Structure formats: structure tokens, C-alpha cells
Amino acid sequence: MEIGIYYSAITDAWKFFKKYAERLPISDSEWQQVIGEASEITKQYDSCMAFAAKELVNKVNELERLNDEIKRKAC
């Protein structure tokens, strides 16, 4: 098992999260881009795809939570 691939998956997930967290709030039309990019990143990790997918799903869920919180405060 190469541990470096896990490090790369975590790093890419963090960069993905940071990219979109800095753009909050995310519009409904932008969510397709967010989901598509998360999917593309996941596909890069054949040997640890389940791990990468879980990392990215967690980041997408957190972005959604933060986005909803911002929208609630704006009302």
C-alpha cells in the first residue's frame, strides 16, 4: 500500500473545499460544477477511490451546510 496516494487525495479534497468555500454563497446553478469537479477528482484515485470519494462527499456536504447557513442569515 502506498500511503502517498492517500496524502494526495486528502490534499486535493482540501484544495477543492478551499476553492469553493472562498466563493460562498454558491448559486443553485453552480452546484452542478461543484459536483462535477468532485467527481473528476475522485476518478483520479483508482487505488483508493472509496477513500477519495468519502473525503470529497464530506467536503461537498460541509459546503452545502455552510451555503445554507449563509442563505438563512441573508433572509
MOTAFEN-V438326 format. One record per pair of residues at least 24 apart in sequence whose ideal C-beta (glycine too) atoms are under 8 Angstrom apart, sorted by the first residue. I is the first residue (numbers start at 0). J is the second residue. Records with the same first field share a line. If there is no record, write none. Layout:
I->J / J
This chain:
1->46
4->44 / 46 / 47
5->47 / 50
7->44
8->44 / 47 / 50 / 51 / 54
9->54
11->40 / 43 / 51
12->40 / 51 / 54 / 55 / 57 / 58
13->58
15->40 / 55 / 58
16->58 / 61 / 62
19->62
20->62 / 65
23->62 / 65 / 66 / 69
24->66 / 69 / 70 / 73
25->62 / 66
33->59 / 62
34->59
